[in-house]
Amino acid sequence: MGYAHRVILRKGTPETADASTTAPDLRPRLKKLRNKVRKQEEQLATLRGSIANLRGTVDKQARELALLRAASLDIFPDIPVSADVRDLVAAVREEGLTFLEEMHLLALVSCVLEMEQAGREGMVIEAGTARGGSAIVMAAAKAAGRPMYVYDVFDTIPPPTDADSDDAQERYRTIAEGRAMARGGETYYGYRDNLLGEVADSFARHGVAVEGHNVSLVQGLFEDTINIDGPVALAHVDGDWYASTMTCLERIWPHLVPGGRIMIDDYHMWSGCRTAVDEFVATHSDVQLEMRAKVHLVRS
Ligand SMILES: C[S@@+](CC[C@H](N)C(=O)[O-])C[C@H]1O[C@@H](n2cnc3c(N)ncnc32)[C@H](O)[C@@H]1O
């Protein structure tokens, strides 16, 4: 319409003239142009899709790289991890016995090996075990005779408290309502009838039977069971919520030997855990905080 109007004015044709009779037939050109526009629009959409995919891939790679970089900081580079232990790490993950990433499990192993190499005295602790994966790899890396205590309710996780935020409350609602899922469609650990027995079997199946490796599986709430009466060299605390984490810190810390460390799994995952650690660190001057892939509290 606008184009025909301009043609009429340029040629000085009376304003009342019919454009279709005076203007050249532009329809074929217009059709061509429209086709060209449509094609270019399609190409642009395809390009945009490819860019979005690429961006997704780049973001994923960047996240993985960040994780690897951070996790590699947890590994004592001069202490080799044997192929057997690496295979074990892969096996417990394969079986769905742990929530931890491979690099985080290797980092735990590395800390156990460093403790052995340094000859630090004391027991090893894991508080928060679920199906046992992280405890199994720690047990395999320690000297067989060194005592290890593994604390867990071996049942459904206790509820968070008011000190935990919405993230924990929401997660607990999912668990309590029976909606929690395990990887690979298996039954979620908190709904299993004999979790304690299963964990003991898993230790044995993976070559670290609790009897032969001085491991004690202690069932009950941390509040009731963690009563330590000897030195602690290393602890892995993986209890998700504020009260669980705080109980572990308060009960374990006084027994930690110099150079001993408590590795906290959930600092970056659950708000209550983060609050507990922050509060604990703020009130203890002998804590050396190491912000690694996971947070470590080292006794100075
Ligand atoms: C995230 S899972 C542990 C995961 C495990 N470390 C792994 O390798 O995947 C947390 C565990 O802590 C236990 N837990 C949390 N708070 C507890 C408490 N106050 N007393 C006893 N067990 C507790 C839960 O029942 C659950 O088994």
The ligand as a Gaussian input file, in Angstrom:
#p B3LYP/6-31G(d) Opt

LIG

0 1
 C       23.188000     -37.370000      53.095000
 S       23.045000     -38.804000      54.014000
 C       24.677000     -39.421000      54.105000
 C       25.229000     -39.782000      52.772000
 C       26.473000     -40.637000      52.766000
 N       27.592000     -40.082000      53.475000
 C       26.883000     -40.990000      51.350000
 O       28.006000     -41.454000      51.128000
 O       26.065000     -40.832000      50.433000
 C       22.739000     -38.186000      55.616000
 C       22.604000     -39.255000      56.670000
 O       22.681000     -38.653000      57.953000
 C       21.732000     -39.264000      58.820000
 N       21.418000     -38.314000      59.892000
 C       21.171000     -36.988000      59.766000
 N       20.952000     -36.444000      60.975000
 C       21.096000     -37.443000      61.887000
 C       21.026000     -37.500000      63.308000
 N       20.742000     -36.408000      64.028000
 N       21.246000     -38.684000      63.913000
 C       21.528000     -39.793000      63.180000
 N       21.597000     -39.810000      61.837000
 C       21.385000     -38.636000      61.196000
 C       20.568000     -39.563000      57.884000
 O       19.713000     -40.515000      58.421000
 C       21.286000     -40.011000      56.624000
 O       21.514000     -41.378000      56.624000

